[in-house]
Amino acid sequence: MQPQEIESLFTRSDGSYLFARWDRPIVPVVFGIDDASLAVFKGAFEAVVALAGHRMAETDPELGANLMVFAFRDWAELLAVRDLDRLVPDLAPLVARLEAAGANQYRIFRFDAGGAIRAAFVFLRMDAALAAMEAETLALAQAVQTVVLWSDRAFDGTSPLARMGDRVILRPEIGAVIRAGYDPVLPAMARDASHALRLLARIAPN
């Protein structure tokens, strides 16, 4: 990968550079799917976290679960989820905006005092497009897109995944960026684009 390719993965629409990863163990929970799909999601998160060299746990001491995935048919269903509006401020206006936009997925991140990811919320409105996806593909895509904070346009027009025969895999270059981002020498949060050069040095060492 070229430096500008890595930099673009974390350069937001407003031109600012922002990278963040998890410092605490990840504790995922998935609502609204059947048991078979639940096992698929669990496996996808485990695989991506292992790739990063990070950790999962059974519980988060502060939140219980810190990565929550909600699958549903209609955005309005979120408003009926008990206490969700306490975890996601301004939930009702957000739901209205997502409904108006016809969105089928949305991710929200929360950060600790040092800028590391503290929690993530993934909303999946299972429209025809998402319902048609294989559970393995959907689960892997969500695991990849929550293991670090990517730019809001990182995967516009492309995907972090690729098909190899009858299997869907993480693109090797994206996996390499994730591994590099979790190098313990690097900060959990970075706002300077020179951080992309430090990632590159770990992907392709001299």
C-alpha positions, 0 to 999 in steps of 0.5 A: 500500500502507498502512504496516501492509501492508508491515510485516506482510510482515516481521513474524514469528509471534513479533511481531518485525520482520526484513527482510534482503536480499542484499548479495553477488551471487546465484549460484543452482543447481538440482538435480533438474529437467530442462534445460527447467525449469532454463532456466525457473528461471534466467530467473525468478531473473534477472528478479527480481534485475533487478527488485531492481536487484541482481546475479547472478554465475557463482560465489560466492568463499566457497560456489561457489553461494549459492542452492541449489534441490533438487527431489525426490520424498521428503524422505529423498532429502536425507539422501543428498545429499553434504555437505548436512548440512555446509551445513544443520546438524541436517538429519536432525531437520529432514527428520523434522519436514518428513516428519511435517508433510507439507510440500512446500517449505521455505526456509533462510537463512544470514546474514553478520555484518551480517545480510545474506543470505549463502546460501539453501537451497530444498527442493521435495518434488514432490508432486501439488500442486507437480508440477501447477504450471507450471514458470514459476509454481513458479520465479517463486514461489521467486525472489520468496521468496528475494530478500528475507527475508519473514515466515514468514507473509507469504503465508499464504492469498495469493500473491506472484503473480497471473494475467494472462490466460494468464501468471503475473506478480509482483503489482505491489505486491510487486515495488515492495516488493522494489525499495524494499528494495534501495535502496542508501540502506537497510540490508541488514538491519533489525529496527525496524518503522520500516523499513516506513515507509522502504520505503513512502516509496520506493514512493509518494514525495511 
